[in-house]
């Protein structure tokens, strides 16, 4: 006949399994904390890379802006990068701004240009004079630039009256045809 199970033995088994469960839970917590640290570091690294990639694209576009718009009859005399307004209700940053007398072109630069980017930029252009009132008497055109442009976004931007600047080989070019007439904001 088998020995009867003692209550003390059951308690011992319960204590061992509870201790094992506690050990495993503590190990899982340590692993989760480590994964969270890795994810946070990765996010910071990706953000830094995105910023550097964006600066690279701006560095590619900005030197070509004067030449590109001269070909379209806009003689850019000055360019500025990262023009920022902190005015309430009109906070914004314009990536590249080119001025020719009383005509200017505000350019939004993206490594990958999407329709939401274009919509956001159109909204910015609508608030441009609030953000930069010293340009109130200027004729302001808009342009979007991208190394990679989502399918159909170039046509969408064109129809919105924006110049479209895209990568061509080792430089950039305006993609709009000769019939294009830009909107002024």
C-alpha positions in Angstrom: 0.0 0.0 0.0 1.3 3.5 -0.8 2.2 5.9 1.9 -0.5 8.5 2.5 0.3 12.0 1.2 1.1 14.2 4.1 -0.2 17.8 4.3 3.3 19.0 5.0 4.5 17.5 1.7 1.8 19.3 -0.2 2.7 22.6 1.4 6.4 22.0 0.5 5.4 21.4 -3.1 3.3 24.5 -3.1 6.2 26.6 -1.7 8.6 25.3 -4.3 6.2 25.9 -7.2 5.4 29.4 -5.8 9.1 30.2 -5.5 9.7 29.0 -9.1 6.8 31.1 -10.3 8.2 34.1 -8.5 11.7 33.5 -10.0 10.2 33.2 -13.5 8.1 36.4 -13.1 11.2 38.3 -11.9 13.2 37.0 -14.9 10.4 38.0 -17.2 10.3 41.5 -15.6 14.1 41.9 -16.1 13.8 40.8 -19.8 10.9 43.2 -20.4 12.9 46.1 -18.8 15.8 45.2 -21.1 13.6 45.1 -24.2 12.1 48.5 -23.2 15.6 50.0 -22.9 16.6 48.5 -26.3 13.4 49.9 -27.9 14.0 53.4 -26.4 17.6 53.4 -27.6 16.6 52.2 -31.1 13.9 54.9 -31.3 16.5 57.6 -30.4 18.9 56.2 -33.0 16.2 56.1 -35.7 15.2 59.6 -34.9 18.8 60.7 -35.2 19.1 58.9 -38.5 15.9 60.4 -39.8 17.1 63.9 -38.9 20.4 63.3 -40.6 18.7 61.9 -43.7 16.4 64.9 -43.8 19.4 67.2 -43.6 21.1 65.2 -46.4 18.0 65.7 -48.6 17.8 69.4 -47.8 21.6 69.7 -48.6 20.9 68.1 -52.0 17.9 70.4 -52.8 19.0 73.8 -51.4 22.0 74.4 -53.7 19.9 73.6 -56.7 17.0 75.8 -55.8 18.3 79.0 -57.4 19.1 77.3 -60.7 15.8 75.4 -60.8 13.7 78.4 -60.3 15.8 80.6 -62.6 14.9 78.1 -65.3 11.2 78.9 -64.5 11.7 82.7 -64.5 12.1 83.1 -60.8 15.5 84.6 -60.1 16.2 83.5 -56.6 18.6 86.0 -55.0 18.4 84.6 -51.4 17.8 81.2 -49.9 17.2 80.4 -46.2 16.9 77.1 -44.5 14.7 76.1 -41.6 12.8 79.4 -41.5 10.8 79.2 -38.3 7.8 81.1 -36.9 6.7 80.8 -33.3 3.6 83.1 -33.7 0.6 81.8 -31.9 -1.7 80.0 -34.3 0.9 80.1 -37.0 3.8 78.0 -35.7 5.7 76.5 -38.6 9.0 75.7 -40.1 9.7 76.2 -43.8 12.5 73.9 -44.9 13.9 76.1 -47.7 12.8 79.6 -48.6 14.0 81.3 -51.8 13.4 85.0 -52.5 13.4 87.0 -55.7 12.3 90.6 -55.2 8.7 90.4 -54.1 8.3 86.7 -55.2 9.3 83.8 -53.0 9.1 80.0 -53.0 8.5 78.0 -49.8 9.8 74.5 -50.2 8.9 71.4 -48.1 11.6 68.8 -48.3 10.9 65.1 -47.4 13.0 62.0 -47.9 9.8 60.3 -48.8 6.9 62.5 -49.9 3.4 61.3 -49.2 -0.1 62.9 -49.7 -0.5 63.7 -46.0 2.9 65.6 -46.3 1.4 67.6 -49.2 -1.8 68.3 -47.3 0.1 69.5 -44.2 2.2 71.8 -46.4 -0.8 73.2 -48.1 -2.3 74.0 -44.7 1.0 75.7 -43.8 0.9 77.8 -46.9 -2.6 78.9 -46.0 -1.2 80.2 -42.7 2.1 81.5 -44.1 1.2 85.2 -44.0 0.2 84.9 -40.4 3.5 83.2 -39.6 5.6 85.6 -41.6 3.7 89.0 -41.9 6.8 90.8 -43.3 6.2 88.8 -46.5 2.5 89.9 -46.7 3.1 91.8 -50.0 5.0 89.0 -51.6 3.7 86.5 -54.2 4.4 83.1 -52.4 4.6 79.9 -54.4 4.9 76.5 -52.9 7.1 73.5 -53.8 7.5 70.0 -52.5 10.7 68.0 -52.8 11.4 64.3 -52.2 13.9 61.7 -53.0 11.2 59.1 -53.0 7.6 60.2 -53.9 4.7 58.0 -53.2 2.7 56.9 -56.3 0.4 59.7 -57.6 1.7 62.3 -55.1 3.6 64.2 -57.8 0.4 64.6 -59.8 -1.6 65.5 -56.7 0.9 68.2 -55.8 0.9 69.5 -59.4 -2.9 69.7 -59.3 -2.7 71.7 -56.0 -0.5 74.2 -57.8 2.8 73.2 -56.2 6.1 72.8 -57.9 7.4 69.2 -57.6 11.1 68.7 -57.1 12.5 65.2 -57.5 15.8 63.4 -57.6 17.3 62.8 -61.0 20.6 61.0 -60.8 22.9 62.9 -58.6 20.9 66.1 -58.6 17.3 67.3 -58.5 14.9 68.8 -61.1 11.5 70.3 -61.2 9.2 67.7 -62.5 6.4 70.0 -63.6 5.9 70.4 -67.3 6.2 73.7 -69.2 2.3 74.2 -69.1 2.3 74.3 -65.3 1.0 77.4 -63.7 1.7 77.6 -59.9 -0.8 78.8 -57.4 0.2 81.8 -55.3 -0.5 82.0 -51.6 
